[in-house]
Amino acid sequence: MSTERKPPQGTRSQDLRFIVETELEADGRWIAEIPQVPGALAYGVTKEEAINKAYAIALRSVADDVEHSQQAPPNSISLERHIA
């Protein structure tokens, strides 16, 4: 597992890129994790469902960081979704 963390608050020119790791569990459920966002881990009946849930958790975490940041917001935001 990667120990990478999300970008620090106030990062202005960095694109936000999530790399999703997936695995099929022994019980048939899929698990998806975005290692660079602590807590962005979710299960789903399908691989796509698990990825979508983990992605939503990661976006909520980033939104919370932005909302509570003391920095001025960036002029633009670029999101790129990579699905493993």
N, C-alpha and C positions, 0 to 999 in steps of 0.2 A: 504494500500500500504506500502511496505517496504521502509525504508529510507537508506538502505544499498547502499554503493557506490562501485565502482570498486577498485581493489587492488591498493595500491600506486605504483607509478613508482619505478622500481628497485626491486620489489618483485621477488626474485630469485627462491624460492623453492615451491611456491604455485601453485597448479593446477588452471587453468582457467575454472571455471564452471559457465554456464549460466542457470538460472532457468527461464523458459518462462511462463508467465501468459497469458491466452487467455480468450476472452469473445466474445459471439455472440451479435452484436449490433441489435437494433430494426429494422434497415433498411436491415438486412440480411448479412451485411459485418462482417468479423471477425477482431478483433483487437488483436495484440500480443504485449506484453511489456516484456522487460528484466529490472526489477527494479534496479539491481545493476549497470547498465550502463545508465547514464542520456541521454535521447534522443533516446534510442533504443525502439522505438514504431512504429508499422506499421499496416496498414490495408491490407486485402486481400479478394478476393472473397471466398476463401476456408481457412480453419484453417491452412492448411499446407503452403499456400502462405503467409499468415500473419506471421507465425513463421519464414519461410525462410527469409523474408524481414527484420524482427526485428533482426534475427541472423546475417545477413550480415551487418546491421548498427552497431551492437555491435562489430563485428570483425574489422570493419573500425575504430571505436573509439579506440580500443585497439592497432591496428596497428599504428595509429597516435601517441598514447602515447609512444609506443616503438621507433618510428622513431625520436621523439623529446626528448627522455630521455638522460640524461648525464651519466647514469649508463652503465656498461658493460653488454652485453646481457647474458642471462642465457645459460647454456650448453645444456639444453633441454627444450622443451615446451610440455605440455600435455593439450589437449583440450578434454572436455567431454560435450556432448550435452544431456541435459535433456529436454524432451518434455512433457509438462503437458497435 
